[in-house]
Amino acid sequence: SGQKVCYGDLKHSCYKLAYFQDLSRRVGFQEARQACEIDGGALLSLESEAEQKLIENMLQNLTKSGSGISDGDFWIGLWRSDDGLATSRACPDLYQWADGSISPFRNWYADEPSCGSEACVVMYHQPTANPGLGGPYLYQWNDDRCNMKHNFICKYGPGSFPTVPAGNHYDTSKPEDQYHVIATETGIIPNLIYVIIPTIPLLLLILVAFGTCCFQMLHKSKGRTKTSPNQSTLWISKTPRKDSSMEV
């Protein structure tokens, strides 16, 4: 996935879920951070429980898409840079948001953060894993080694993508609209291209096979029409003859 999604207006942030089925394409924390910044955003910071629920909803839609989405945690922008105090009781307070946000919101899994050498944070996304002591490994946070390879989530400031389809107005005061997201055109068009381009060789092959089949059928049809009636009935005698041996 690489489609940017936004709220129904320009007053809220936009997001991108960078999911890679190919495990070799998943990246470390700093690589994910750099990818988001190059794309004009930052690794996800979460301001509130409402924003957490929004991201959960997006991940649930990703899992239900039927496209083979499987386990794979997502880097978010929370990390700890001072390893010297990693083992102290103050460890949980040392985590900070990569985009400079001062949000105190946290959603740690039970017994996390474990600190030590694990200084970067992921949002669990392991729908096939058996639940642990803290429940399913879904959407809660875990600190991990920064060089581990994961998916990631980017966040973009309000107004980053002004191209929003007209006629979509959502009332965020209503529960059914609060977490409604729409894809920006900048995300939909590339996805359509990725779907169409790989099918072009197959379509050409089908056209060539169809054309060859039609040519062969036409050629056979012409061959049959060129055969004269006389040639096709040479084995039938035009003048019946009497066979003396058959006379009584």
MIDOSE-1310 file (N, C-alpha, C; in nm, 2 decimals, decimal comma, always signed):
residues 248
sgqk	+0,09/-0,12/+0,00/+0,00/+0,00/+0,00/+0,09/+0,12/+0,00; +0,04/+0,23/-0,06/+0,11/+0,35/-0,06/+0,02/+0,47/-0,09; -0,10/+0,45/-0,06/-0,21/+0,55/-0,09/-0,22/+0,65/+0,02; -0,22/+0,78/+0,00/-0,24/+0,88/+0,10/-0,39/+0,89/+0,12
vcyg	-0,43/+0,90/+0,25/-0,57/+0,92/+0,28/-0,58/+1,03/+0,38; -0,70/+1,10/+0,36/-0,72/+1,23/+0,44/-0,86/+1,22/+0,49; -0,89/+1,32/+0,59/-1,02/+1,34/+0,63/-1,10/+1,41/+0,52; -1,23/+1,43/+0,54/-1,31/+1,50/+0,43/-1,29/+1,65/+0,42
dlkh	-1,20/+1,71/+0,49/-1,17/+1,85/+0,47/-1,02/+1,87/+0,49; -0,98/+2,00/+0,48/-0,84/+2,03/+0,48/-0,79/+2,07/+0,62; -0,87/+2,05/+0,72/-0,83/+2,09/+0,86/-0,77/+1,98/+0,94; -0,76/+1,86/+0,88/-0,70/+1,75/+0,95/-0,58/+1,69/+0,87
scyk	-0,51/+1,61/+0,94/-0,39/+1,55/+0,88/-0,42/+1,44/+0,78; -0,32/+1,41/+0,70/-0,33/+1,30/+0,60/-0,23/+1,20/+0,64; -0,25/+1,08/+0,59/-0,17/+0,96/+0,63/-0,13/+0,87/+0,51; -0,03/+0,80/+0,53/+0,01/+0,69/+0,43/+0,05/+0,57/+0,50
layf	-0,01/+0,46/+0,47/+0,04/+0,33/+0,53/+0,13/+0,27/+0,43; +0,26/+0,25/+0,46/+0,36/+0,19/+0,38/+0,37/+0,05/+0,42; +0,30/-0,04/+0,34/+0,30/-0,18/+0,37/+0,37/-0,26/+0,26; +0,46/-0,35/+0,30/+0,54/-0,43/+0,20/+0,52/-0,57/+0,23
qdls	+0,46/-0,65/+0,13/+0,44/-0,79/+0,15/+0,58/-0,86/+0,14; +0,66/-0,80/+0,05/+0,80/-0,85/+0,03/+0,88/-0,81/+0,16; +0,92/-0,91/+0,24/+0,98/-0,87/+0,37/+1,12/-0,80/+0,34; +1,18/-0,83/+0,23/+1,31/-0,77/+0,20/+1,30/-0,62/+0,18
rrvg	+1,18/-0,57/+0,15/+1,16/-0,43/+0,13/+1,13/-0,35/+0,25; +1,10/-0,41/+0,36/+1,07/-0,34/+0,49/+1,20/-0,28/+0,54; +1,19/-0,17/+0,62/+1,30/-0,09/+0,65/+1,32/-0,07/+0,80; +1,44/-0,02/+0,84/+1,46/+0,02/+0,97/+1,40/+0,15/+1,01
fqea	+1,41/+0,19/+1,13/+1,34/+0,31/+1,18/+1,39/+0,44/+1,11; +1,52/+0,46/+1,10/+1,58/+0,58/+1,04/+1,55/+0,58/+0,89; +1,55/+0,47/+0,83/+1,51/+0,47/+0,68/+1,36/+0,51/+0,67; +1,28/+0,46/+0,75/+1,14/+0,49/+0,75/+1,12/+0,64/+0,77
rqac	+1,19/+0,69/+0,87/+1,18/+0,83/+0,90/+1,22/+0,92/+0,78; +1,33/+0,88/+0,72/+1,38/+0,96/+0,61/+1,28/+0,95/+0,49; +1,22/+0,83/+0,47/+1,13/+0,81/+0,36/+1,01/+0,91/+0,37; +0,96/+0,92/+0,49/+0,84/+1,01/+0,52/+0,88/+1,15/+0,50
eidg	+1,00/+1,19/+0,54/+1,04/+1,33/+0,53/+1,07/+1,37/+0,38; +1,12/+1,28/+0,31/+1,14/+1,30/+0,16/+1,01/+1,32/+0,09; +0,91/+1,25/+0,14/+0,77/+1,26/+0,08/+0,69/+1,37/+0,13; +0,76/+1,46/+0,21/+0,69/+1,58/+0,26/+0,61/+1,56/+0,39
gall	+0,64/+1,45/+0,46/+0,57/+1,43/+0,59/+0,66/+1,39/+0,70; +0,62/+1,31/+0,79/+0,70/+1,27/+0,91/+0,65/+1,13/+0,95; +0,73/+1,06/+1,02/+0,68/+0,93/+1,08/+0,56/+0,97/+1,18; +0,46/+0,88/+1,18/+0,34/+0,91/+1,25/+0,36/+0,95/+1,40
sles	+0,30/+1,06/+1,44/+0,29/+1,10/+1,58/+0,14/+1,09/+1,61; +0,10/+1,05/+1,73/-0,04/+1,04/+1,77/-0,07/+1,13/+1,88; -0,17/+1,22/+1,86/-0,20/+1,32/+1,95/-0,31/+1,28/+2,05; -0,39/+1,18/+2,02/-0,50/+1,15/+2,11/-0,55/+1,01/+2,08
eaeq	-0,64/+0,96/+2,17/-0,70/+0,83/+2,15/-0,78/+0,83/+2,02; -0,84/+0,94/+1,99/-0,93/+0,95/+1,87/-0,84/+0,93/+1,74; -0,72/+0,98/+1,74/-0,63/+0,96/+1,63/-0,58/+0,82/+1,62; -0,55/+0,76/+1,74/-0,52/+0,62/+1,75/-0,63/+0,53/+1,69
klie	-0,75/+0,56/+1,72/-0,86/+0,48/+1,66/-0,88/+0,50/+1,51; -0,84/+0,62/+1,47/-0,85/+0,64/+1,32/-0,75/+0,55/+1,25; -0,62/+0,54/+1,30/-0,52/+0,46/+1,24/-0,56/+0,31/+1,25; -0,62/+0,27/+1,37/-0,67/+0,13/+1,38/-0,77/+0,10/+1,27
nmlq	-0,86/+0,19/+1,25/-0,96/+0,17/+1,14/-0,90/+0,16/+1,01; -0,80/+0,24/+0,98/-0,73/+0,22/+0,85/-0,66/+0,09/+0,84; -0,60/+0,04/+0,95/-0,53/-0,09/+0,94/-0,63/-0,20/+0,93; -0,74/-0,19/+0,99/-0,85/-0,29/+0,98/-0,90/-0,30/+0,83
nltk	-0,91/-0,19/+0,77/-0,95/-0,19/+0,63/-0,84/-0,25/+0,54; -0,72/-0,23/+0,58/-0,61/-0,29/+0,50/-0,61/-0,44/+0,52; -0,64/-0,49/+0,64/-0,65/-0,63/+0,66/-0,76/-0,70/+0,59; -0,88/-0,62/+0,58/-1,00/-0,68/+0,52/-1,00/-0,66/+0,37
sgsg	-0,89/-0,61/+0,31/-0,89/-0,58/+0,17/-0,89/-0,71/+0,08; -0,85/-0,82/+0,14/-0,84/-0,94/+0,07/-0,73/-0,95/-0,03; -0,62/-0,87/-0,01/-0,51/-0,87/-0,10/-0,39/-0,94/-0,04; -0,41/-1,03/+0,05/-0,30/-1,11/+0,11/-0,23/-1,04/+0,22
isdg	-0,28/-0,93/+0,28/-0,22/-0,86/+0,38/-0,20/-0,95/+0,50; -0,08/-0,96/+0,56/-0,06/-1,05/+0,67/+0,02/-0,97/+0,78; +0,08/-1,04/+0,87/+0,15/-0,98/+0,99/+0,26/-0,89/+0,94; +0,27/-0,78/+1,01/+0,38/-0,69/+0,98/+0,36/-0,56/+1,06
dfwi	+0,44/-0,54/+1,17/+0,43/-0,42/+1,25/+0,46/-0,29/+1,17; +0,42/-0,18/+1,23/+0,44/-0,05/+1,16/+0,52/+0,04/+1,25; +0,63/+0,10/+1,20/+0,70/+0,20/+1,27/+0,62/+0,32/+1,29; +0,62/+0,38/+1,41/+0,56/+0,51/+1,43/+0,67/+0,60/+1,47
glwr	+0,65/+0,73/+1,49/+0,76/+0,83/+1,51/+0,80/+0,85/+1,65; +0,78/+0,75/+1,74/+0,82/+0,76/+1,88/+0,95/+0,69/+1,90; +1,05/+0,76/+1,96/+1,18/+0,69/+1,98/+1,25/+0,75/+2,10; +1,36/+0,69/+2,14/+1,44/+0,73/+2,26/+1,58/+0,74/+2,21
sddg	+1,64/+0,86/+2,22/+1,77/+0,88/+2,17/+1,88/+0,87/+2,27; +1,85/+0,88/+2,40/+1,95/+0,87/+2,51/+1,96/+0,73/+2,57; +2,05/+0,65/+2,51/+2,06/+0,51/+2,56/+2,13/+0,50/+2,69; +2,19/+0,61/+2,74/+2,26/+0,60/+2,86/+2,17/+0,58/+2,98
lats	+2,05/+0,63/+2,97/+1,95/+0,61/+3,08/+1,85/+0,51/+3,05; +1,88/+0,42/+2,96/+1,78/+0,32/+2,91/+1,73/+0,23/+3,02; +1,81/+0,20/+3,12/+1,78/+0,10/+3,22/+1,72/+0,17/+3,34; +1,71/+0,30/+3,34/+1,65/+0,37/+3,46/+1,50/+0,36/+3,46
racp	+1,44/+0,39/+3,57/+1,30/+0,39/+3,59/+1,23/+0,50/+3,50; +1,31/+0,60/+3,47/+1,26/+0,71/+3,39/+1,26/+0,68/+3,24; +1,29/+0,56/+3,20/+1,30/+0,52/+3,06/+1,17/+0,56/+2,98; +1,05/+0,52/+3,03/+0,93/+0,56/+2,95/+0,91/+0,70/+2,92
dlyq	+0,97/+0,79/+3,01/+0,96/+0,93/+2,99/+1,06/+0,99/+2,89; +1,15/+0,91/+2,85/+1,26/+0,95/+2,76/+1,22/+0,95/+2,61; +1,10/+0,88/+2,58/+1,06/+0,87/+2,44/+1,00/+1,00/+2,39; +1,03/+1,04/+2,27/+0,99/+1,16/+2,21/+0,95/+1,14/+2,06
wadg	+0,87/+1,23/+2,01/+0,82/+1,22/+1,88/+0,92/+1,28/+1,78; +0,94/+1,21/+1,67/+1,04/+1,25/+1,57/+1,00/+1,38/+1,50; +0,87/+1,41/+1,49/+0,83/+1,53/+1,43/+0,82/+1,65/+1,52; +0,87/+1,64/+1,64/+0,87/+1,75/+1,74/+0,74/+1,76/+1,82
sisp	+0,64/+1,68/+1,80/+0,52/+1,68/+1,87/+0,55/+1,66/+2,02; +0,47/+1,73/+2,11/+0,49/+1,71/+2,25/+0,37/+1,63/+2,31; +0,30/+1,56/+2,22/+0,19/+1,49/+2,27/+0,23/+1,38/+2,38; +0,16/+1,38/+2,49/+0,19/+1,28/+2,60/+0,11/+1,15/+2,58
frnw	+0,03/+1,14/+2,47/-0,05/+1,02/+2,45/+0,04/+0,90/+2,43; +0,01/+0,79/+2,50/+0,08/+0,66/+2,48/-0,02/+0,55/+2,48; +0,02/+0,44/+2,41/-0,07/+0,32/+2,40/+0,01/+0,20/+2,40; +0,10/+0,19/+2,51/+0,19/+0,07/+2,52/+0,11/-0,06/+2,54
yade	+0,17/-0,16/+2,49/+0,13/-0,30/+2,52/+0,17/-0,33/+2,66; +0,11/-0,43/+2,72/+0,14/-0,47/+2,86/+0,29/-0,49/+2,88; +0,35/-0,44/+2,98/+0,49/-0,46/+3,01/+0,59/-0,39/+2,92; +0,53/-0,30/+2,84/+0,62/-0,22/+2,75/+0,62/-0,07/+2,80
pscg	+0,72/+0,00/+2,77/+0,84/-0,04/+2,69/+0,94/-0,12/+2,78; +1,01/-0,21/+2,71/+1,11/-0,29/+2,79/+1,24/-0,22/+2,79; +1,26/-0,12/+2,71/+1,39/-0,04/+2,72/+1,51/-0,12/+2,68; +1,62/-0,10/+2,75/+1,74/-0,17/+2,71/+1,79/-0,12/+2,58
seac	+1,82/-0,22/+2,49/+1,86/-0,18/+2,35/+1,75/-0,15/+2,26; +1,63/-0,15/+2,30/+1,51/-0,13/+2,22/+1,47/+0,02/+2,24; +1,49/+0,10/+2,14/+1,47/+0,24/+2,15/+1,38/+0,30/+2,05; +1,32/+0,23/+1,96/+1,23/+0,28/+1,86/+1,10/+0,20/+1,87
vvmy	+0,99/+0,26/+1,83/+0,86/+0,21/+1,86/+0,78/+0,17/+1,74; +0,71/+0,06/+1,75/+0,63/+0,01/+1,64/+0,48/+0,00/+1,70; +0,39/+0,00/+1,61/+0,25/-0,03/+1,64/+0,23/-0,17/+1,59; +0,19/-0,26/+1,69/+0,17/-0,40/+1,66/+0,07/-0,42/+1,55
hqpt	+0,10/-0,51/+1,45/+0,00/-0,55/+1,35/+0,03/-0,70/+1,32; -0,02/-0,79/+1,41/+0,00/-0,93/+1,39/-0,13/-1,00/+1,41; -0,22/-0,99/+1,31/-0,35/-1,05/+1,32/-0,36/-1,20/+1,34; -0,25/-1,27/+1,29/-0,25/-1,42/+1,30/-0,19/-1,47/+1,43
anpg	-0,12/-1,38/+1,51/-0,05/-1,43/+1,63/-0,15/-1,46/+1,74; -0,12/-1,56/+1,82/-0,20/-1,59/+1,94/-0,18/-1,47/+2,04; -0,29/-1,43/+2,11/-0,29/-1,33/+2,20/-0,19/-1,35/+2,32; -0,13/-1,25/+2,37/-0,04/-1,26/+2,48/-0,11/-1,22/+2,61
lggp	-0,03/-1,19/+2,71/-0,08/-1,15/+2,84/-0,16/-1,01/+2,83; -0,12/-0,93/+2,73/-0,18/-0,80/+2,72/-0,29/-0,80/+2,61; -0,33/-0,92/+2,56/-0,43/-0,93/+2,46/-0,37/-0,95/+2,32; -0,45/-0,94/+2,21/-0,39/-0,95/+2,08/-0,28/-0,85/+2,05
ylyq	-0,19/-0,89/+1,96/-0,08/-0,80/+1,92/-0,13/-0,72/+1,81; -0,22/-0,63/+1,84/-0,28/-0,54/+1,74/-0,29/-0,40/+1,79; -0,23/-0,31/+1,72/-0,25/-0,16/+1,74/-0,18/-0,10/+1,87; -0,15/-0,18/+1,97/-0,08/-0,13/+2,08/+0,07/-0,12/+2,05
wndd	+0,15/-0,05/+2,13/+0,28/-0,01/+2,09/+0,39/-0,10/+2,16; +0,50/-0,12/+2,10/+0,61/-0,20/+2,15/+0,74/-0,13/+2,11; +0,84/-0,12/+2,20/+0,97/-0,07/+2,16/+1,05/-0,18/+2,10; +1,13/-0,15/+2,00/+1,20/-0,26/+1,93/+1,34/-0,20/+1,89
rcnm	+1,43/-0,29/+1,85/+1,56/-0,24/+1,81/+1,54/-0,16/+1,68; +1,61/-0,05/+1,67/+1,59/+0,05/+1,56/+1,63/-0,01/+1,42; +1,71/-0,11/+1,42/+1,76/-0,17/+1,29/+1,67/-0,28/+1,25; +1,56/-0,31/+1,32/+1,47/-0,42/+1,27/+1,39/-0,36/+1,15
khnf	+1,34/-0,46/+1,07/+1,28/-0,42/+0,95/+1,13/-0,43/+0,96; +1,06/-0,32/+0,94/+0,91/-0,31/+0,95/+0,85/-0,23/+0,84; +0,72/-0,23/+0,84/+0,64/-0,13/+0,76/+0,65/+0,00/+0,84; +0,58/+0,10/+0,78/+0,58/+0,23/+0,85/+0,46/+0,32/+0,81
icky	+0,43/+0,42/+0,89/+0,31/+0,50/+0,87/+0,36/+0,65/+0,87; +0,33/+0,72/+0,76/+0,37/+0,86/+0,75/+0,25/+0,95/+0,78; +0,28/+1,07/+0,83/+0,17/+1,17/+0,86/+0,21/+1,30/+0,79; +0,11/+1,36/+0,74/+0,13/+1,49/+0,66/+0,04/+1,60/+0,72
gpgs	+0,09/+1,72/+0,73/+0,02/+1,83/+0,79/-0,11/+1,87/+0,72; -0,20/+1,93/+0,78/-0,33/+1,98/+0,72/-0,30/+2,06/+0,59; -0,37/+2,04/+0,49/-0,36/+2,12/+0,37/-0,24/+2,07/+0,28; -0,18/+1,96/+0,31/-0,07/+1,91/+0,23/-0,11/+1,86/+0,10
fptv	-0,24/+1,81/+0,09/-0,29/+1,76/-0,04/-0,43/+1,83/-0,07; -0,42/+1,95/-0,13/-0,55/+2,02/-0,15/-0,64/+1,96/-0,25; -0,60/+1,86/-0,33/-0,69/+1,80/-0,43/-0,78/+1,70/-0,36; -0,89/+1,74/-0,32/-0,99/+1,65/-0,25/-1,12/+1,65/-0,34
pagn	-1,17/+1,53/-0,37/-1,29/+1,52/-0,45/-1,40/+1,61/-0,39; -1,47/+1,69/-0,48/-1,57/+1,77/-0,43/-1,70/+1,69/-0,39; -1,78/+1,75/-0,31/-1,90/+1,69/-0,27/-1,89/+1,59/-0,15; -1,77/+1,58/-0,10/-1,75/+1,49/+0,02/-1,74/+1,58/+0,14
hydt	-1,84/+1,60/+0,22/-1,83/+1,67/+0,34/-1,88/+1,59/+0,46; -1,80/+1,58/+0,56/-1,83/+1,49/+0,67/-1,84/+1,57/+0,80; -1,93/+1,53/+0,88/-1,95/+1,60/+1,01/-1,88/+1,52/+1,11; -1,76/+1,57/+1,16/-1,68/+1,49/+1,25/-1,74/+1,48/+1,39
skpe	-1,85/+1,55/+1,41/-1,92/+1,53/+1,54/-2,01/+1,41/+1,54; -2,03/+1,35/+1,43/-2,11/+1,22/+1,42/-2,02/+1,10/+1,43; -2,05/+1,00/+1,51/-1,96/+0,89/+1,52/-1,93/+0,82/+1,39; -2,03/+0,81/+1,30/-2,01/+0,74/+1,17/-1,92/+0,82/+1,08
dqyh	-1,90/+0,95/+1,10/-1,82/+1,03/+1,01/-1,68/+1,06/+1,08; -1,67/+1,04/+1,21/-1,55/+1,09/+1,28/-1,42/+1,03/+1,22; -1,43/+0,90/+1,18/-1,31/+0,84/+1,13/-1,31/+0,81/+0,98; -1,40/+0,88/+0,91/-1,42/+0,85/+0,77/-1,30/+0,91/+0,70
viat	-1,24/+0,84/+0,61/-1,12/+0,89/+0,54/-1,15/+0,87/+0,39; -1,09/+0,96/+0,31/-1,10/+0,94/+0,16/-0,96/+0,95/+0,10; -0,95/+0,89/-0,01/-0,82/+0,89/-0,08/-0,80/+1,02/-0,16; -0,69/+1,08/-0,15/-0,66/+1,19/-0,24/-0,63/+1,14/-0,38
etgi	-0,65/+1,23/-0,48/-0,63/+1,19/-0,62/-0,49/+1,16/-0,64; -0,40/+1,22/-0,56/-0,25/+1,19/-0,58/-0,22/+1,04/-0,54; -0,31/+0,98/-0,47/-0,29/+0,84/-0,43/-0,36/+0,74/-0,52; -0,48/+0,78/-0,57/-0,56/+0,69/-0,64/-0,50/+0,66/-0,78
ipnl	-0,46/+0,77/-0,85/-0,41/+0,76/-0,99/-0,29/+0,67/-1,00; -0,18/+0,68/-0,91/-0,07/+0,59/-0,92/-0,11/+0,44/-0,90; -0,21/+0,42/-0,81/-0,25/+0,28/-0,78/-0,32/+0,22/-0,90; -0,40/+0,30/-0,97/-0,46/+0,25/-1,10/-0,36/+0,22/-1,20
iyvi	-0,25/+0,30/-1,21/-0,15/+0,28/-1,30/-0,08/+0,15/-1,27; -0,05/+0,12/-1,14/+0,02/+0,00/-1,10/-0,07/-0,12/-1,14; -0,20/-0,11/-1,14/-0,28/-0,22/-1,17/-0,29/-0,24/-1,32; -0,30/-0,13/-1,40/-0,32/-0,14/-1,54/-0,19/-0,19/-1,62
ipti	-0,08/-0,12/-1,58/+0,05/-0,15/-1,66/+0,08/-0,30/-1,66; +0,08/-0,37/-1,55/+0,12/-0,51/-1,56/+0,02/-0,60/-1,64; -0,10/-0,55/-1,67/-0,19/-0,63/-1,75/-0,17/-0,61/-1,90; -0,09/-0,51/-1,94/-0,08/-0,48/-2,08/-0,02/-0,60/-2,16
plll	+0,09/-0,66/-2,12/+0,14/-0,78/-2,19/+0,04/-0,89/-2,21; -0,04/-0,91/-2,10/-0,14/-1,02/-2,11/-0,25/-0,98/-2,21; -0,29/-0,86/-2,22/-0,39/-0,81/-2,31/-0,34/-0,83/-2,46; -0,21/-0,79/-2,48/-0,15/-0,80/-2,61/-0,14/-0,95/-2,65
lilv	-0,11/-1,04/-2,56/-0,10/-1,18/-2,59/-0,24/-1,23/-2,63; -0,34/-1,19/-2,56/-0,48/-1,23/-2,59/-0,52/-1,18/-2,73; -0,48/-1,06/-2,76/-0,52/-1,00/-2,89/-0,45/-1,08/-3,01; -0,32/-1,11/-2,99/-0,24/-1,18/-3,09/-0,30/-1,32/-3,11
afgt	-0,33/-1,39/-3,00/-0,39/-1,52/-3,01/-0,53/-1,52/-3,08; -0,61/-1,42/-3,05/-0,74/-1,41/-3,11/-0,73/-1,38/-3,26; -0,63/-1,29/-3,29/-0,61/-1,25/-3,43/-0,56/-1,37/-3,52; -0,47/-1,45/-3,46/-0,42/-1,57/-3,53/-0,53/-1,67/-3,55
ccfq	-0,61/-1,69/-3,45/-0,73/-1,79/-3,46/-0,82/-1,74/-3,57; -0,85/-1,61/-3,58/-0,95/-1,56/-3,68/-0,89/-1,58/-3,82; -0,75/-1,55/-3,83/-0,69/-1,56/-3,96/-0,69/-1,71/-4,01; -0,67/-1,80/-3,92/-0,67/-1,95/-3,96/-0,81/-1,99/-4,00
mlhk	-0,91/-1,94/-3,93/-1,05/-1,98/-3,97/-1,09/-1,92/-4,10; -1,05/-1,79/-4,13/-1,08/-1,73/-4,25/-1,01/-1,80/-4,37; -0,88/-1,84/-4,35/-0,80/-1,91/-4,45/-0,87/-2,04/-4,49; -0,91/-2,12/-4,39/-0,98/-2,25/-4,41/-1,11/-2,23/-4,49
skgr	-1,18/-2,12/-4,45/-1,31/-2,10/-4,51/-1,29/-2,06/-4,66; -1,19/-1,99/-4,70/-1,16/-1,96/-4,84/-1,12/-2,08/-4,91; -1,04/-2,17/-4,85/-1,00/-2,29/-4,91/-1,12/-2,38/-4,95; -1,22/-2,38/-4,87/-1,34/-2,47/-4,90/-1,42/-2,41/-5,01
tkts	-1,43/-2,28/-5,02/-1,51/-2,21/-5,13/-1,45/-2,23/-5,26; -1,31/-2,25/-5,27/-1,25/-2,26/-5,40/-1,27/-2,40/-5,46; -1,32/-2,50/-5,39/-1,33/-2,63/-5,44/-1,46/-2,63/-5,53; -1,44/-2,67/-5,66/-1,56/-2,68/-5,75/-1,65/-2,79/-5,73
pnqs	-1,78/-2,77/-5,76/-1,87/-2,88/-5,74/-1,83/-3,01/-5,81; -1,77/-2,99/-5,94/-1,74/-3,11/-6,01/-1,63/-3,19/-5,94; -1,53/-3,12/-5,88/-1,42/-3,19/-5,81/-1,47/-3,26/-5,69; -1,57/-3,20/-5,62/-1,61/-3,26/-5,50/-1,70/-3,38/-5,52
tlwi	-1,75/-3,41/-5,65/-1,84/-3,52/-5,67/-1,79/-3,61/-5,78; -1,65/-3,62/-5,80/-1,60/-3,70/-5,90/-1,63/-3,85/-5,88; -1,65/-3,89/-5,76/-1,67/-4,03/-5,74/-1,81/-4,08/-5,77; -1,90/-3,98/-5,80/-2,04/-4,01/-5,84/-2,05/-4,02/-5,99
sktp	-2,09/-4,12/-6,05/-2,11/-4,13/-6,20/-2,23/-4,05/-6,25; -2,20/-3,97/-6,35/-2,31/-3,89/-6,41/-2,41/-3,97/-6,48; -2,36/-4,08/-6,55/-2,46/-4,16/-6,63/-2,46/-4,30/-6,57; -2,56/-4,33/-6,50/-2,57/-4,46/-6,44/-2,56/-4,57/-6,55
rkds	-2,49/-4,67/-6,52/-2,47/-4,78/-6,61/-2,53/-4,90/-6,56; -2,57/-4,99/-6,65/-2,63/-5,11/-6,61/-2,53/-5,22/-6,59; -2,54/-5,28/-6,48/-2,44/-5,39/-6,45/-2,51/-5,52/-6,49; -2,45/-5,58/-6,59/-2,51/-5,70/-6,64/-2,52/-5,81/-6,53
smev	-2,43/-5,81/-6,44/-2,44/-5,91/-6,34/-2,56/-5,90/-6,25; -2,62/-5,78/-6,25/-2,73/-5,76/-6,16/-2,86/-5,78/-6,23; -2,86/-5,81/-6,36/-2,99/-5,84/-6,43/-3,04/-5,98/-6,39; -3,17/-5,99/-6,39/-3,23/-6,11/-6,35/-3,27/-6,18/-6,48
